[in-house]
Amino acid sequence: MVEGTSRAGRISVVIRCFNEEKHLGRLLESLGGQTVRPAEILIVDSGSTDRSLAIAARYPARVVRIDSSEFTFGRSLNRGCAAATGDVLVLASAHVYPVGPDWLERLTEPLSDPGVGLVYGRQAFLGVEVVDSSAFGSGTNSSGPFGDPFGFGFGFGPIASTPNGAPGVVIAAVDPKSPAARARLASGDVITAISGHATPTTTALSKVVRAHRPGQVLALTVSTTNGTRTVRVRLGKGPID
């Protein structure tokens, strides 16, 4: 097999990036160690002001720039895809990393079947442990089955307003075996803040969580049908699979 190709053809990895100096190097290093390495890596940068571009320059990656005023998540990926030359496009954010050396090979192998046009992998970003054990129970959960990007044990639904008018992110479904269930979180509860930072959108919630390190404790302000309460969680470690 020619380097940079899978059974489905040449692989282009398109990475969306903005101020990802903490994570980008790990992702690029991991891509270089894959059993099937990409033919090209494109980093779509929307105006990073940290060391992201300097880190990218140390690797065989091509930078595609998009002005921050033009940025949307979809548009930045479209720019990268338009610049790619591969037969297979693999899309990633700069803060993820493969869990094993055969990730890219396993991800692209199904595309050798002409009847397959899209493949996706499971993502587990952060585990969580409920630390208010006396009130809410305790335990750990590295990933959840309900579109759970942080391993909280619940997935996110639409944006909603609480009775006092504060916007927040709706909990869509709760894994009954997770610490979230033992903390008596339920579908329909609304997360309005994390550690004092308002979370009116899923983007805002994601930004707050990713600004903290594994092991740190976050306080979730949750609006329920019975009023507002605080659930404290400790962030754990979890890879991208």
Secondary structure by P-SEA (a helix, b strand, c coil): cccccccccbbbbbbbbccccccaaaaaaaaaaccccccbbbbbccccccaaaaaaaaccbbbbbbbcccccaaaaaaaaaaaccccbbbbbcccccccccaaaaaaacccccccccbbbbbbbcbbbbbcccccccccccccccccccccccbbbcccccccccbbbbbbccccccccccccccccccccccccccccccaaaaaaaaaaccccbbbbbbccccccbbbbbbbbbbbbcc
